[in-house]
Amino acid sequence: MKNLRWYDKDRYLSAFMTLLETLDESVQSEVALNILDAIPKVISMDCVAFLKIVEENDPRKYNRWYDKNPNIHKVVESIRQLSTEEREMLYVNIQEIMQQFTELDLTGLKLKEQ
């Protein structure tokens, strides 16, 4: 069995990451910056402390597609640090941001698997 990346364990995040990877680099950055602006609204801990945790993960240690762009790296690592509940709250923002930059609708993916 293939090892899943942490975001592939969630249908919504997996679809988001797949779509994000296909976007033009400038659009990827805009999406990432908009999501980063939304994260302080959903986290339960101090924003400065949260960002310090995120920034401890140095992208130069990795060779993932999203590590090449500092904005995308920061947003992906931020999402990874969120609790399940915080991610759920962020999905609404991600949906709105993705619709702003693409014509695709990710709403249907938010449905819980039975």
Phi, psi and omega in degrees: 000140181287137176289131179270142171289158185304323182279344178284350177282351179238118183305319183294311180295322179299314178295318178300313181295320178298315179294315181302319181296332182276348183283156173302146185303323180292324177289321176305314180296317179297316178300313181300314181297320178295320178293319178300325177294330183277335186300317180302338180283343184247347183277148181266343181263171177302132184299318180296316178296320179298312181295328177296319177298315181297316184288345177292341180272098185283118182295341181291345180280349188237167178230039179274154184302325183277353178281345182285338180246117184301327179292316180292318178303313183296319181290320179295315178294326177296313179299320180298327182280347182287150172288167178301318180294319179294320177299315180304317179293323181289333182305324178299315179295317180300316179303311181296319181293316180295322177293329178294324185257345178224173177258014182267146182249118179263005186302317183298337181283348183284349182297137179289139175283137181278000000 
